[in-house]
Amino acid sequence: MAHFSSFADGAPWFVGWGTLALINAGLAQGKNRSGLRWFLLSLLFGPLTTLVLVLLPKERAKLF
């Protein structure tokens, strides 16, 4: 049962990281970029991905 308590101790960290990934996906879609791609990048790189997204300009919308 000891391994369950160690997982529960790290649970808020996983929740925060996942929430950040969802926020980054929404931010990416707001800049006309792939939300799924940035979500996955956020799962790997976290806050660094947020910084890159904030600094990137909005991508122009495609006509077709």
Predicted model as a PDB file, atoms N, CA, C, CB and O in Angstrom, pLDDT in the B-factor column:
MODEL        1                                                                  
ATOM      1  N   MET A   1       0.803  -1.197   0.000  1.00 52.00           N  
ATOM      2  CA  MET A   1       0.000   0.000   0.000  1.00 52.00           C  
ATOM      3  C   MET A   1       0.852   1.271   0.000  1.00 52.00           C  
ATOM      4  CB  MET A   1      -0.917  -0.007   1.189  1.00 52.00           C  
ATOM      5  O   MET A   1       0.336   2.360  -0.251  1.00 52.00           O  
ATOM      6  N   ALA A   2       2.129   1.144   0.274  1.00 54.00           N  
ATOM      7  CA  ALA A   2       2.990   2.314   0.342  1.00 54.00           C  
ATOM      8  C   ALA A   2       3.146   2.982  -1.025  1.00 54.00           C  
ATOM      9  CB  ALA A   2       4.352   1.926   0.891  1.00 54.00           C  
ATOM     10  O   ALA A   2       3.319   4.199  -1.096  1.00 54.00           O  
ATOM     11  N   HIS A   3       3.089   2.209  -2.110  1.00 57.00           N  
ATOM     12  CA  HIS A   3       3.255   2.820  -3.430  1.00 57.00           C  
ATOM     13  C   HIS A   3       2.071   3.696  -3.807  1.00 57.00           C  
ATOM     14  CB  HIS A   3       3.448   1.746  -4.482  1.00 57.00           C  
ATOM     15  O   HIS A   3       2.227   4.599  -4.629  1.00 57.00           O  
ATOM     16  N   PHE A   4       0.884   3.463  -3.233  1.00 56.00           N  
ATOM     17  CA  PHE A   4      -0.259   4.320  -3.504  1.00 56.00           C  
ATOM     18  C   PHE A   4      -0.076   5.702  -2.878  1.00 56.00           C  
ATOM     19  CB  PHE A   4      -1.538   3.670  -2.986  1.00 56.00           C  
ATOM     20  O   PHE A   4      -0.460   6.708  -3.474  1.00 56.00           O  
ATOM     21  N   SER A   5       0.497   5.755  -1.699  1.00 59.00           N  
ATOM     22  CA  SER A   5       0.691   7.054  -1.052  1.00 59.00           C  
ATOM     23  C   SER A   5       1.731   7.885  -1.802  1.00 59.00           C  
ATOM     24  CB  SER A   5       1.119   6.867   0.414  1.00 59.00           C  
ATOM     25  O   SER A   5       1.603   9.108  -1.862  1.00 59.00           O  
ATOM     26  N   SER A   6       2.753   7.256  -2.372  1.00 59.00           N  
ATOM     27  CA  SER A   6       3.746   8.014  -3.121  1.00 59.00           C  
ATOM     28  C   SER A   6       3.153   8.541  -4.426  1.00 59.00           C  
ATOM     29  CB  SER A   6       4.976   7.146  -3.409  1.00 59.00           C  
ATOM     30  O   SER A   6       3.535   9.619  -4.881  1.00 59.00           O  
ATOM     31  N   PHE A   7       2.223   7.795  -5.036  1.00 59.00           N  
ATOM     32  CA  PHE A   7       1.545   8.285  -6.240  1.00 59.00           C  
ATOM     33  C   PHE A   7       0.647   9.466  -5.901  1.00 59.00           C  
ATOM     34  CB  PHE A   7       0.720   7.160  -6.899  1.00 59.00           C  
ATOM     35  O   PHE A   7       0.593  10.443  -6.648  1.00 59.00           O  
ATOM     36  N   ALA A   8      -0.051   9.381  -4.789  1.00 63.00           N  
ATOM     37  CA  ALA A   8      -0.953  10.462  -4.381  1.00 63.00           C  
ATOM     38  C   ALA A   8      -0.170  11.729  -4.064  1.00 63.00           C  
ATOM     39  CB  ALA A   8      -1.786  10.037  -3.162  1.00 63.00           C  
ATOM     40  O   ALA A   8      -0.675  12.832  -4.274  1.00 63.00           O  
ATOM     41  N   ASP A   9       1.048  11.592  -3.564  1.00 70.00           N  
ATOM     42  CA  ASP A   9       1.860  12.776  -3.272  1.00 70.00           C  
ATOM     43  C   ASP A   9       2.236  13.521  -4.554  1.00 70.00           C  
ATOM     44  CB  ASP A   9       3.130  12.374  -2.507  1.00 70.00           C  
ATOM     45  O   ASP A   9       2.358  14.745  -4.534  1.00 70.00           O  
ATOM     46  N   GLY A  10       2.419  12.816  -5.651  1.00 66.00           N  
ATOM     47  CA  GLY A  10       2.782  13.450  -6.910  1.00 66.00           C  
ATOM     48  C   GLY A  10       1.599  13.829  -7.772  1.00 66.00           C  
ATOM     49  O   GLY A  10       1.782  14.436  -8.827  1.00 66.00           O  
ATOM     50  N   ALA A  11       0.375  13.486  -7.350  1.00 72.00           N  
ATOM     51  CA  ALA A  11      -0.821  13.734  -8.158  1.00 72.00           C  
ATOM     52  C   ALA A  11      -1.029  15.212  -8.479  1.00 72.00           C  
ATOM     53  CB  ALA A  11      -2.037  13.201  -7.444  1.00 72.00           C  
ATOM     54  O   ALA A  11      -1.339  15.522  -9.629  1.00 72.00           O  
ATOM     55  N   PRO A  12      -0.879  16.142  -7.537  1.00 78.00           N  
ATOM     56  CA  PRO A  12      -1.075  17.558  -7.893  1.00 78.00           C  
ATOM     57  C   PRO A  12      -0.113  18.032  -8.977  1.00 78.00           C  
ATOM     58  CB  PRO A  12      -0.909  18.430  -6.662  1.00 78.00           C  
ATOM     59  O   PRO A  12      -0.464  18.885  -9.792  1.00 78.00           O  
ATOM     60  N   TRP A  13       1.087  17.484  -8.988  1.00 78.00           N  
ATOM     61  CA  TRP A  13       2.060  17.861 -10.010  1.00 78.00           C  
ATOM     62  C   TRP A  13       1.568  17.425 -11.386  1.00 78.00           C  
ATOM     63  CB  TRP A  13       3.441  17.236  -9.707  1.00 78.00           C  
ATOM     64  O   TRP A  13       1.667  18.187 -12.348  1.00 78.00           O  
ATOM     65  N   PHE A  14       1.035  16.198 -11.488  1.00 81.00           N  
ATOM     66  CA  PHE A  14       0.512  15.707 -12.762  1.00 81.00           C  
ATOM     67  C   PHE A  14      -0.706  16.502 -13.198  1.00 81.00           C  
ATOM     68  CB  PHE A  14       0.159  14.227 -12.659  1.00 81.00           C  
ATOM     69  O   PHE A  14      -0.869  16.788 -14.385  1.00 81.00           O  
ATOM     70  N   VAL A  15      -1.555  16.858 -12.259  1.00 85.00           N  
ATOM     71  CA  VAL A  15      -2.751  17.639 -12.588  1.00 85.00           C  
ATOM     72  C   VAL A  15      -2.351  19.016 -13.111  1.00 85.00           C  
ATOM     73  CB  VAL A  15      -3.672  17.779 -11.350  1.00 85.00           C  
ATOM     74  O   VAL A  15      -2.915  19.494 -14.095  1.00 85.00           O  
ATOM     75  N   GLY A  16      -1.397  19.645 -12.469  1.00 88.00           N  
ATOM     76  CA  GLY A  16      -0.949  20.970 -12.905  1.00 88.00           C  
ATOM     77  C   GLY A  16      -0.301  20.932 -14.274  1.00 88.00           C  
ATOM     78  O   GLY A  16      -0.528  21.819 -15.098  1.00 88.00           O  
ATOM     79  N   TRP A  17       0.508  19.904 -14.522  1.00 91.00           N  
ATOM     80  CA  TRP A  17       1.183  19.762 -15.817  1.00 91.00           C  
ATOM     81  C   TRP A  17       0.158  19.518 -16.922  1.00 91.00           C  
ATOM     82  CB  TRP A  17       2.213  18.605 -15.774  1.00 91.00           C  
ATOM     83  O   TRP A  17       0.272  20.082 -18.010  1.00 91.00           O  
ATOM     84  N   GLY A  18      -0.841  18.684 -16.647  1.00 91.00           N  
ATOM     85  CA  GLY A  18      -1.892  18.405 -17.624  1.00 91.00           C  
ATOM     86  C   GLY A  18      -2.746  19.631 -17.903  1.00 91.00           C  
ATOM     87  O   GLY A  18      -3.136  19.878 -19.044  1.00 91.00           O  
ATOM     88  N   THR A  19      -3.036  20.398 -16.858  1.00 94.00           N  
ATOM     89  CA  THR A  19      -3.805  21.630 -17.037  1.00 94.00           C  
ATOM     90  C   THR A  19      -3.041  22.632 -17.892  1.00 94.00           C  
ATOM     91  CB  THR A  19      -4.145  22.250 -15.678  1.00 94.00           C  
ATOM     92  O   THR A  19      -3.618  23.290 -18.757  1.00 94.00           O  
ATOM     93  N   LEU A  20      -1.758  22.741 -17.647  1.00 94.00           N  
ATOM     94  CA  LEU A  20      -0.921  23.631 -18.458  1.00 94.00           C  
ATOM     95  C   LEU A  20      -0.928  23.185 -19.921  1.00 94.00           C  
ATOM     96  CB  LEU A  20       0.528  23.660 -17.915  1.00 94.00           C  
ATOM     97  O   LEU A  20      -0.960  24.026 -20.819  1.00 94.00           O  
ATOM     98  N   ALA A  21      -0.899  21.882 -20.167  1.00 95.00           N  
ATOM     99  CA  ALA A  21      -0.930  21.378 -21.543  1.00 95.00           C  
ATOM    100  C   ALA A  21      -2.251  21.741 -22.225  1.00 95.00           C  
ATOM    101  CB  ALA A  21      -0.725  19.848 -21.562  1.00 95.00           C  
ATOM    102  O   ALA A  21      -2.263  22.092 -23.405  1.00 95.00           O  
ATOM    103  N   LEU A  22      -3.360  21.659 -21.490  1.00 95.00           N  
ATOM    104  CA  LEU A  22      -4.660  22.043 -22.060  1.00 95.00           C  
ATOM    105  C   LEU A  22      -4.716  23.549 -22.348  1.00 95.00           C  
ATOM    106  CB  LEU A  22      -5.803  21.647 -21.101  1.00 95.00           C  
ATOM    107  O   LEU A  22      -5.242  23.967 -23.379  1.00 95.00           O  
ATOM    108  N   ILE A  23      -4.185  24.339 -21.454  1.00 95.00           N  
ATOM    109  CA  ILE A  23      -4.145  25.791 -21.677  1.00 95.00           C  
ATOM    110  C   ILE A  23      -3.297  26.118 -22.892  1.00 95.00           C  
ATOM    111  CB  ILE A  23      -3.596  26.520 -20.436  1.00 95.00           C  
ATOM    112  O   ILE A  23      -3.663  26.981 -23.691  1.00 95.00           O  
ATOM    113  N   ASN A  24      -2.179  25.447 -23.038  1.00 95.00           N  
ATOM    114  CA  ASN A  24      -1.314  25.681 -24.196  1.00 95.00           C  
ATOM    115  C   ASN A  24      -1.995  25.275 -25.496  1.00 95.00           C  
ATOM    116  CB  ASN A  24      -0.002  24.919 -24.039  1.00 95.00           C  
ATOM    117  O   ASN A  24      -1.810  25.929 -26.523  1.00 95.00           O  
ATOM    118  N   ALA A  25      -2.780  24.204 -25.464  1.00 96.00           N  
ATOM    119  CA  ALA A  25      -3.516  23.785 -26.665  1.00 96.00           C  
ATOM    120  C   ALA A  25      -4.514  24.869 -27.075  1.00 96.00           C  
ATOM    121  CB  ALA A  25      -4.252  22.438 -26.417  1.00 96.00           C  
ATOM    122  O   ALA A  25      -4.648  25.179 -28.259  1.00 96.00           O  
ATOM    123  N   GLY A  26      -5.205  25.435 -26.108  1.00 95.00           N  
ATOM    124  CA  GLY A  26      -6.146  26.522 -26.401  1.00 95.00           C  
ATOM    125  C   GLY A  26      -5.435  27.765 -26.905  1.00 95.00           C  
ATOM    126  O   GLY A  26      -5.909  28.426 -27.829  1.00 95.00           O  
ATOM    127  N   LEU A  27      -4.310  28.080 -26.307  1.00 95.00           N  
ATOM    128  CA  LEU A  27      -3.510  29.229 -26.757  1.00 95.00           C  
ATOM    129  C   LEU A  27      -3.025  29.027 -28.183  1.00 95.00           C  
ATOM    130  CB  LEU A  27      -2.310  29.455 -25.823  1.00 95.00           C  
ATOM    131  O   LEU A  27      -3.041  29.959 -28.986  1.00 95.00           O  
ATOM    132  N   ALA A  28      -2.595  27.817 -28.499  1.00 95.00           N  
ATOM    133  CA  ALA A  28      -2.123  27.515 -29.853  1.00 95.00           C  
ATOM    134  C   ALA A  28      -3.252  27.643 -30.866  1.00 95.00           C  
ATOM    135  CB  ALA A  28      -1.525  26.104 -29.910  1.00 95.00           C  
ATOM    136  O   ALA A  28      -3.055  28.193 -31.949  1.00 95.00           O  
ATOM    137  N   GLN A  29      -4.429  27.141 -30.524  1.00 95.00           N  
ATOM    138  CA  GLN A  29      -5.558  27.250 -31.451  1.00 95.00           C  
ATOM    139  C   GLN A  29      -5.955  28.704 -31.660  1.00 95.00           C  
ATOM    140  CB  GLN A  29      -6.756  26.449 -30.933  1.00 95.00           C  
ATOM    141  O   GLN A  29      -6.383  29.080 -32.751  1.00 95.00           O  
ATOM    142  N   GLY A  30      -5.817  29.514 -30.633  1.00 93.00           N  
ATOM    143  CA  GLY A  30      -6.099  30.947 -30.762  1.00 93.00           C  
ATOM    144  C   GLY A  30      -5.125  31.642 -31.697  1.00 93.00           C  
ATOM    145  O   GLY A  30      -5.424  32.710 -32.231  1.00 93.00           O  
ATOM    146  N   LYS A  31      -3.962  31.038 -31.896  1.00 94.00           N  
ATOM    147  CA  LYS A  31      -2.967  31.589 -32.818  1.00 94.00           C  
ATOM    148  C   LYS A  31      -2.943  30.819 -34.138  1.00 94.00           C  
ATOM    149  CB  LYS A  31      -1.578  31.567 -32.174  1.00 94.00           C  
ATOM    150  O   LYS A  31      -1.956  30.874 -34.871  1.00 94.00           O  
ATOM    151  N   ASN A  32      -4.018  30.109 -34.438  1.00 92.00           N  
ATOM    152  CA  ASN A  32      -4.187  29.341 -35.681  1.00 92.00           C  
ATOM    153  C   ASN A  32      -3.103  28.276 -35.860  1.00 92.00           C  
ATOM    154  CB  ASN A  32      -4.179  30.283 -36.881  1.00 92.00           C  
ATOM    155  O   ASN A  32      -2.607  28.062 -36.966  1.00 92.00           O  
ATOM    156  N   ARG A  33      -2.749  27.623 -34.775  1.00 94.00           N  
ATOM    157  CA  ARG A  33      -1.768  26.539 -34.814  1.00 94.00           C  
ATOM    158  C   ARG A  33      -2.440  25.263 -34.332  1.00 94.00           C  
ATOM    159  CB  ARG A  33      -0.512  26.874 -33.943  1.00 94.00           C  
ATOM    160  O   ARG A  33      -3.530  25.313 -33.762  1.00 94.00           O  
ATOM    161  N   SER A  34      -1.804  24.131 -34.553  1.00 94.00           N  
ATOM    162  CA  SER A  34      -2.363  22.845 -34.186  1.00 94.00           C  
ATOM    163  C   SER A  34      -2.410  22.673 -32.664  1.00 94.00           C  
ATOM    164  CB  SER A  34      -1.552  21.721 -34.821  1.00 94.00           C  
ATOM    165  O   SER A  34      -1.373  22.629 -32.003  1.00 94.00           O  
ATOM    166  N   GLY A  35      -3.623  22.578 -32.123  1.00 94.00           N  
ATOM    167  CA  GLY A  35      -3.779  22.404 -30.692  1.00 94.00           C  
ATOM    168  C   GLY A  35      -3.235  21.071 -30.210  1.00 94.00           C  
ATOM    169  O   GLY A  35      -2.617  21.005 -29.147  1.00 94.00           O  
ATOM    170  N   LEU A  36      -3.456  20.003 -30.974  1.00 96.00           N  
ATOM    171  CA  LEU A  36      -2.975  18.677 -30.576  1.00 96.00           C  
ATOM    172  C   LEU A  36      -1.451  18.632 -30.539  1.00 96.00           C  
ATOM    173  CB  LEU A  36      -3.508  17.604 -31.535  1.00 96.00           C  
ATOM    174  O   LEU A  36      -0.868  18.091 -29.599  1.00 96.00           O  
ATOM    175  N   ARG A  37      -0.818  19.187 -31.538  1.00 96.00           N  
ATOM    176  CA  ARG A  37       0.645  19.191 -31.595  1.00 96.00           C  
ATOM    177  C   ARG A  37       1.226  19.936 -30.387  1.00 96.00           C  
ATOM    178  CB  ARG A  37       1.135  19.839 -32.914  1.00 96.00           C  
ATOM    179  O   ARG A  37       2.168  19.460 -29.753  1.00 96.00           O  
ATOM    180  N   TRP A  38       0.665  21.090 -30.078  1.00 96.00           N  
ATOM    181  CA  TRP A  38       1.184  21.878 -28.961  1.00 96.00           C  
ATOM    182  C   TRP A  38       0.820  21.258 -27.625  1.00 96.00           C  
ATOM    183  CB  TRP A  38       0.658  23.301 -29.029  1.00 96.00           C  
ATOM    184  O   TRP A  38       1.556  21.416 -26.651  1.00 96.00           O  
ATOM    185  N   PHE A  39      -0.311  20.552 -27.562  1.00 96.00           N  
ATOM    186  CA  PHE A  39      -0.665  19.812 -26.347  1.00 96.00           C  
ATOM    187  C   PHE A  39       0.393  18.752 -26.051  1.00 96.00           C  
ATOM    188  CB  PHE A  39      -2.062  19.156 -26.491  1.00 96.00           C  
ATOM    189  O   PHE A  39       0.865  18.628 -24.921  1.00 96.00           O  
ATOM    190  N   LEU A  40       0.756  17.993 -27.078  1.00 96.00           N  
ATOM    191  CA  LEU A  40       1.753  16.939 -26.892  1.00 96.00           C  
ATOM    192  C   LEU A  40       3.129  17.516 -26.549  1.00 96.00           C  
ATOM    193  CB  LEU A  40       1.848  16.079 -28.154  1.00 96.00           C  
ATOM    194  O   LEU A  40       3.848  16.973 -25.710  1.00 96.00           O  
ATOM    195  N   LEU A  41       3.484  18.621 -27.205  1.00 96.00           N  
ATOM    196  CA  LEU A  41       4.749  19.275 -26.860  1.00 96.00           C  
ATOM    197  C   LEU A  41       4.739  19.776 -25.415  1.00 96.00           C  
ATOM    198  CB  LEU A  41       5.022  20.443 -27.819  1.00 96.00           C  
ATOM    199  O   LEU A  41       5.757  19.737 -24.725  1.00 96.00           O  
ATOM    200  N   SER A  42       3.577  20.246 -24.974  1.00 95.00           N  
ATOM    201  CA  SER A  42       3.457  20.740 -23.611  1.00 95.00           C  
ATOM    202  C   SER A  42       3.597  19.630 -22.587  1.00 95.00           C  
ATOM    203  CB  SER A  42       2.137  21.440 -23.428  1.00 95.00           C  
ATOM    204  O   SER A  42       4.123  19.852 -21.497  1.00 95.00           O  
ATOM    205  N   LEU A  43       3.131  18.439 -22.927  1.00 94.00           N  
ATOM    206  CA  LEU A  43       3.302  17.315 -22.010  1.00 94.00           C  
ATOM    207  C   LEU A  43       4.776  16.992 -21.818  1.00 94.00           C  
ATOM    208  CB  LEU A  43       2.556  16.082 -22.527  1.00 94.00           C  
ATOM    209  O   LEU A  43       5.182  16.533 -20.751  1.00 94.00           O  
ATOM    210  N   LEU A  44       5.577  17.233 -22.852  1.00 95.00           N  
ATOM    211  CA  LEU A  44       7.010  16.940 -22.760  1.00 95.00           C  
ATOM    212  C   LEU A  44       7.811  18.088 -22.146  1.00 95.00           C  
ATOM    213  CB  LEU A  44       7.558  16.622 -24.135  1.00 95.00           C  
ATOM    214  O   LEU A  44       8.686  17.859 -21.311  1.00 95.00           O  
ATOM    215  N   PHE A  45       7.514  19.321 -22.557  1.00 95.00           N  
ATOM    216  CA  PHE A  45       8.371  20.451 -22.190  1.00 95.00           C  
ATOM    217  C   PHE A  45       7.730  21.457 -21.242  1.00 95.00           C  
ATOM    218  CB  PHE A  45       8.796  21.160 -23.419  1.00 95.00           C  
ATOM    219  O   PHE A  45       8.418  22.344 -20.735  1.00 95.00           O  
ATOM    220  N   GLY A  46       6.429  21.339 -20.992  1.00 91.00           N  
ATOM    221  CA  GLY A  46       5.732  22.155 -19.999  1.00 91.00           C  
ATOM    222  C   GLY A  46       5.835  23.650 -20.194  1.00 91.00           C  
ATOM    223  O   GLY A  46       5.492  24.162 -21.259  1.00 91.00           O  
ATOM    224  N   PRO A  47       6.305  24.363 -19.173  1.00 93.00           N  
ATOM    225  CA  PRO A  47       6.324  25.827 -19.209  1.00 93.00           C  
ATOM    226  C   PRO A  47       7.179  26.414 -20.330  1.00 93.00           C  
ATOM    227  CB  PRO A  47       6.816  26.348 -17.901  1.00 93.00           C  
ATOM    228  O   PRO A  47       6.918  27.527 -20.786  1.00 93.00           O  
ATOM    229  N   LEU A  48       8.178  25.692 -20.769  1.00 95.00           N  
ATOM    230  CA  LEU A  48       8.994  26.178 -21.887  1.00 95.00           C  
ATOM    231  C   LEU A  48       8.130  26.324 -23.146  1.00 95.00           C  
ATOM    232  CB  LEU A  48      10.187  25.214 -22.156  1.00 95.00           C  
ATOM    233  O   LEU A  48       8.309  27.261 -23.924  1.00 95.00           O  
ATOM    234  N   THR A  49       7.199  25.393 -23.336  1.00 95.00           N  
ATOM    235  CA  THR A  49       6.284  25.460 -24.477  1.00 95.00           C  
ATOM    236  C   THR A  49       5.385  26.693 -24.376  1.00 95.00           C  
ATOM    237  CB  THR A  49       5.426  24.180 -24.557  1.00 95.00           C  
ATOM    238  O   THR A  49       5.093  27.336 -25.384  1.00 95.00           O  
ATOM    239  N   THR A  50       4.954  27.016 -23.171  1.00 94.00           N  
ATOM    240  CA  THR A  50       4.125  28.209 -22.972  1.00 94.00           C  
ATOM    241  C   THR A  50       4.891  29.460 -23.389  1.00 94.00           C  
ATOM    242  CB  THR A  50       3.675  28.322 -21.496  1.00 94.00           C  
ATOM    243  O   THR A  50       4.341  30.335 -24.058  1.00 94.00           O  
ATOM    244  N   LEU A  51       6.137  29.542 -23.001  1.00 96.00           N  
ATOM    245  CA  LEU A  51       6.965  30.694 -23.361  1.00 96.00           C  
ATOM    246  C   LEU A  51       7.095  30.812 -24.880  1.00 96.00           C  
ATOM    247  CB  LEU A  51       8.361  30.578 -22.714  1.00 96.00           C  
ATOM    248  O   LEU A  51       6.967  31.905 -25.432  1.00 96.00           O  
ATOM    249  N   VAL A  52       7.345  29.707 -25.546  1.00 95.00           N  
ATOM    250  CA  VAL A  52       7.487  29.727 -27.008  1.00 95.00           C  
ATOM    251  C   VAL A  52       6.178  30.161 -27.655  1.00 95.00           C  
ATOM    252  CB  VAL A  52       7.913  28.335 -27.540  1.00 95.00           C  
ATOM    253  O   VAL A  52       6.188  30.965 -28.587  1.00 95.00           O  
ATOM    254  N   LEU A  53       5.053  29.640 -27.172  1.00 94.00           N  
ATOM    255  CA  LEU A  53       3.753  30.008 -27.748  1.00 94.00           C  
ATOM    256  C   LEU A  53       3.451  31.488 -27.572  1.00 94.00           C  
ATOM    257  CB  LEU A  53       2.644  29.183 -27.115  1.00 94.00           C  
ATOM    258  O   LEU A  53       2.922  32.129 -28.480  1.00 94.00           O  
ATOM    259  N   VAL A  54       3.779  32.022 -26.431  1.00 94.00           N  
ATOM    260  CA  VAL A  54       3.517  33.440 -26.176  1.00 94.00           C  
ATOM    261  C   VAL A  54       4.357  34.319 -27.091  1.00 94.00           C  
ATOM    262  CB  VAL A  54       3.799  33.786 -24.709  1.00 94.00           C  
ATOM    263  O   VAL A  54       3.895  35.370 -27.536  1.00 94.00           O  
ATOM    264  N   LEU A  55       5.572  33.903 -27.372  1.00 95.00           N  
ATOM    265  CA  LEU A  55       6.468  34.711 -28.207  1.00 95.00           C  
ATOM    266  C   LEU A  55       6.199  34.574 -29.702  1.00 95.00           C  
ATOM    267  CB  LEU A  55       7.895  34.333 -27.927  1.00 95.00           C  
ATOM    268  O   LEU A  55       6.560  35.464 -30.471  1.00 95.00           O  
ATOM    269  N   LEU A  56       5.572  33.476 -30.132  1.00 92.00           N  
ATOM    270  CA  LEU A  56       5.291  33.277 -31.551  1.00 92.00           C  
ATOM    271  C   LEU A  56       4.171  34.199 -32.021  1.00 92.00           C  
ATOM    272  CB  LEU A  56       4.921  31.815 -31.822  1.00 92.00           C  
ATOM    273  O   LEU A  56       3.205  34.418 -31.291  1.00 92.00           O  
ATOM    274  N   PRO A  57       4.291  34.740 -33.233  1.00 92.00           N  
ATOM    275  CA  PRO A  57       3.190  35.561 -33.762  1.00 92.00           C  
ATOM    276  C   PRO A  57       2.031  34.678 -34.217  1.00 92.00           C  
ATOM    277  CB  PRO A  57       3.682  36.439 -34.938  1.00 92.00           C  
ATOM    278  O   PRO A  57       2.186  33.473 -34.419  1.00 92.00           O  
ATOM    279  N   LYS A  58       0.878  35.301 -34.372  1.00 91.00           N  
ATOM    280  CA  LYS A  58      -0.303  34.582 -34.843  1.00 91.00           C  
ATOM    281  C   LYS A  58      -0.092  34.187 -36.301  1.00 91.00           C  
ATOM    282  CB  LYS A  58      -1.590  35.448 -34.683  1.00 91.00           C  
ATOM    283  O   LYS A  58       0.322  35.003 -37.125  1.00 91.00           O  
ATOM    284  N   GLU A  59      -0.385  32.923 -36.607  1.00 86.00           N  
ATOM    285  CA  GLU A  59      -0.224  32.433 -37.973  1.00 86.00           C  
ATOM    286  C   GLU A  59      -1.415  32.890 -38.811  1.00 86.00           C  
ATOM    287  CB  GLU A  59      -0.091  30.880 -37.999  1.00 86.00           C  
ATOM    288  O   GLU A  59      -2.553  32.897 -38.341  1.00 86.00           O  
ATOM    289  N   ARG A  60      -1.139  33.271 -40.054  1.00 85.00           N  
ATOM    290  CA  ARG A  60      -2.212  33.702 -40.930  1.00 85.00           C  
ATOM    291  C   ARG A  60      -3.145  32.550 -41.241  1.00 85.00           C  
ATOM    292  CB  ARG A  60      -1.651  34.287 -42.214  1.00 85.00           C  
ATOM    293  O   ARG A  60      -2.705  31.409 -41.382  1.00 85.00           O  
ATOM    294  N   ALA A  61      -4.420  32.841 -41.349  1.00 75.00           N  
ATOM    295  CA  ALA A  61      -5.408  31.814 -41.685  1.00 75.00           C  
ATOM    296  C   ALA A  61      -5.252  31.418 -43.146  1.00 75.00           C  
ATOM    297  CB  ALA A  61      -6.849  32.316 -41.406  1.00 75.00           C  
ATOM    298  O   ALA A  61      -5.012  32.265 -44.007  1.00 75.00           O  
ATOM    299  N   LYS A  62      -5.389  30.141 -43.414  1.00 73.00           N  
ATOM    300  CA  LYS A  62      -5.290  29.636 -44.792  1.00 73.00           C  
ATOM    301  C   LYS A  62      -6.611  29.822 -45.498  1.00 73.00           C  
ATOM    302  CB  LYS A  62      -4.875  28.148 -44.817  1.00 73.00           C  
ATOM    303  O   LYS A  62      -7.674  29.689 -44.893  1.00 73.00           O  
ATOM    304  N   LEU A  63      -6.541  30.132 -46.790  1.00 72.00           N  
ATOM    305  CA  LEU A  63      -7.764  30.347 -47.561  1.00 72.00           C  
ATOM    306  C   LEU A  63      -8.517  29.057 -47.817  1.00 72.00           C  
ATOM    307  CB  LEU A  63      -7.439  31.010 -48.875  1.00 72.00           C  
ATOM    308  O   LEU A  63      -9.748  29.059 -47.848  1.00 72.00           O  
ATOM    309  N   PHE A  64      -7.796  27.945 -48.003  1.00 70.00           N  
ATOM    310  CA  PHE A  64      -8.455  26.681 -48.331  1.00 70.00           C  
ATOM    311  C   PHE A  64      -8.127  25.645 -47.319  1.00 70.00           C  
ATOM    312  CB  PHE A  64      -8.063  26.197 -49.704  1.00 70.00           C  
ATOM    313  O   PHE A  64      -8.591  24.509 -47.425  1.00 70.00           O  
TER     314      PHE A  64                                                      
ENDMDL                                                                          
END                                                                             
